Amino acid sequence: MPANPELHIWLQPVKGEPLTLRTGDFPTLDSAVAALNEAFDESRTLRFELAAPDDAENGFALVNFAHVAAVKVWPGAGKGADDGQYL
């Protein structure tokens, strides 16, 4: 079974500094966009398993989308933050 792609998710909270996290929680970019749109629209909390290149114990992030003003997602192989999709 192939591994999920590594995706980068940029979050801009209503207050505070933006946060970028890397995760392999979604099977495709489209499924990530759908899940993030739903969480954003419904102000739900999502749990992300964090991906780090050299750390076996990467940890988790809980994001309450009631406190998020903007979201951007792009594949890990993408050129950078300017090549993603804003939600």
Secondary structure, 3 states (H helix, E strand, C coil): CCCCCCEEEEEEECCCCCEEEEECCCCCHHHHHHHHHHHHHHCCEEEEEECCCCCCCCCEEEEEHHHEEEEEEEECCCCCHHHCEEC
